[in-house]
Amino acid sequence: MEGEAMAAVGFLQVVRVMWHPGVPDGQYGRIINILTWPEYRHQGLARAIMQALIQKAREINLPYIDLDATPDGQPLYESLGFSLLQAKHPPMRLYLSAH
């Protein structure tokens, strides 16, 4: 966009998986990269983006949305209805190269 600056951005990823009891339709949503540039924060932009992404997830019938919250973002996500998961089987990760 010539002459315009981007102030905030966010993405809804549709994750497709093999059948699983927690994902009977084989897909769910994941919010990634919610970002508001510092000079545009505290103006409701992240909330507006999140509301639009949640609405899109509803329109395409996703059963749920996951996200990873930073401490700064957690109050916003909780106010939109997200809650911390008490995972019975917490995720694990194996790094295959130095990072």
Secondary structure as UniProt FT lines:
FT   TURN            2..3
FT   STRAND          8..16
FT   TURN            21..22
FT   TURN            24..25
FT   STRAND          27..36
FT   HELIX           38..40
FT   TURN            41..42
FT   HELIX           45..59
FT   TURN            60..61
FT   STRAND          65..66
FT   TURN            71..73
FT   HELIX           74..79
FT   TURN            80..81
//
